[in-house]
């Protein structure tokens, strides 16, 4: 059972999502409120464990910044999904950089939001139109500001070469190639695009135009 908190300053939105979640056997809404501060007070007062997923409105009007709200929730150990209108790509990028695992538009069907909750509960990022729009609007965000060497190591490694072969191809030490991949992963985490596996790195390389088409990265 995935425990969920709904944080939105529109009660009608929360009620609609809560009803959709109640129709499932895998998602249970345990908190519904209008601010992150209210949620934190609930955690403290009820001695509750942090929820698995927080569905968070992008603009709460509570005086806190997007980074503060997302970062505060991530710090509790919960995954965060942004549920908002899809016309603020800059704000979405800020939320992703702060640790949110994705965004889904308020125009989406309630069942699609529930499905997104399941994806995020597994620790996976949402890969949808809203996410792509945010990334495409800022290439510096998309490529995580990788250095030329990091991009080259990533391109060869994501394309399927073992790291030892990457080092040999580039004429660098294995330890240097490994260090570059480590830095690449760190940089992707910092912009909200984690890539813990080689398959994830392939996806990031494809998204950033470093690899033209899918390659077996097992």
Secondary structure, DSSP 4 states (H G I P E B T S, - for coil): -EEEEEE-S-HHHHHHHHHHHHTSSSEEEEEEES-HHHHHHHHHHHTPPPPSEEEE-S---SS--HHHHHHHHHHHT-EEEEEE-S--HHHHHHHHHTT---EEETTS-HHHHHHHHHHHHTTPPP-SHHHHHHHHT-HHHHTTT--HHHHHHHHHHHTT--HHHHHHHHT--HHHHHHHHHHHHHHHHHTT----SHHHHHHHHHHTTSSSS-----
